[in-house]
Amino acid sequence: MKHQSKLNSEQQQSQQTGTEQHAEQSPSLEFATADELLRYDADRTVVPAGIEHRLQKSAGDLPPPSKPSWWTRLFGGTGL
């Protein structure tokens, strides 16, 4: 039994045109790592002013990072 489409030829053409336009507007991108994807997205995402202000205030309350111990500087890494 064949499944027949209920769309007429005009509707099919408009769907194809819409799909083609969408493909032209957003080319597919590939990233080697998740970090690259996140950095790419962060560069293009606008943070609302209210959230940006709250983040700066929160980060301002944090103590400065402590100096790493001599053995961490010598051997690198986190010691795990």
C-alpha positions as CSV (number, residue, x, y, z in Angstrom):
1,M,0.0,0.0,0.0
2,K,1.4,3.4,-1.0
3,H,1.4,6.4,1.3
4,Q,0.4,9.4,-0.7
5,S,1.3,12.9,0.3
6,K,-1.5,15.3,0.9
7,L,0.5,18.3,-0.2
8,N,-0.1,19.8,-3.6
9,S,2.9,20.8,-5.8
10,E,2.7,24.4,-4.7
11,Q,3.0,23.6,-1.0
12,Q,5.9,21.2,-1.7
13,Q,7.7,23.9,-3.6
14,S,7.3,26.4,-0.8
15,Q,8.6,23.9,1.7
16,Q,11.6,23.2,-0.5
17,T,12.3,26.9,-0.9
18,G,12.0,27.5,2.8
19,T,14.4,24.6,3.5
20,E,16.9,26.0,0.9
21,Q,16.7,29.5,2.4
22,H,17.3,28.1,5.9
23,A,20.3,26.1,4.7
24,E,21.8,29.2,3.0
25,Q,21.4,31.3,6.2
26,S,23.0,29.0,8.6
27,P,26.0,27.0,7.3
28,S,26.9,24.0,9.3
29,L,30.0,24.3,11.5
30,E,32.1,21.6,13.0
31,F,34.1,21.9,16.2
32,A,37.0,19.7,17.3
33,T,36.1,20.1,21.0
34,A,33.2,21.2,23.1
35,D,35.4,24.1,24.4
36,E,35.6,25.5,20.9
37,L,31.8,25.3,20.5
38,L,31.3,27.1,23.8
39,R,33.8,29.8,23.0
40,Y,32.2,30.3,19.6
41,D,28.8,30.5,21.2
42,A,30.0,32.9,23.9
43,D,31.5,35.3,21.4
44,R,28.1,35.6,19.7
45,T,25.8,35.6,22.7
46,V,24.8,39.0,24.1
47,V,24.4,39.0,27.9
48,P,21.6,41.2,29.2
49,A,22.9,44.2,31.2
50,G,21.2,43.2,34.4
51,I,22.8,39.8,34.4
52,E,26.2,41.2,33.4
53,H,26.0,43.6,36.4
54,R,25.1,40.8,38.8
55,L,27.9,38.6,37.6
56,Q,30.5,41.4,37.9
57,K,29.2,42.1,41.5
58,S,29.4,38.3,42.4
59,A,32.9,37.9,40.9
60,G,34.1,41.1,42.7
61,D,33.3,39.4,46.0
62,L,35.5,36.5,45.3
63,P,39.0,36.4,46.9
64,P,41.9,36.5,44.5
65,P,43.3,33.1,43.4
66,S,46.0,31.9,45.7
67,K,49.5,31.4,44.5
68,P,50.1,27.7,43.5
69,S,52.5,25.8,45.7
70,W,56.1,25.2,44.5
71,W,55.5,21.6,43.6
72,T,52.4,22.5,41.5
73,R,54.5,25.0,39.6
74,L,57.4,22.6,39.2
75,F,55.4,19.5,38.1
76,G,52.2,21.2,36.8
77,G,48.7,19.9,37.0
78,T,46.3,19.7,39.9
79,G,48.1,17.0,41.8
80,L,45.4,14.4,41.1
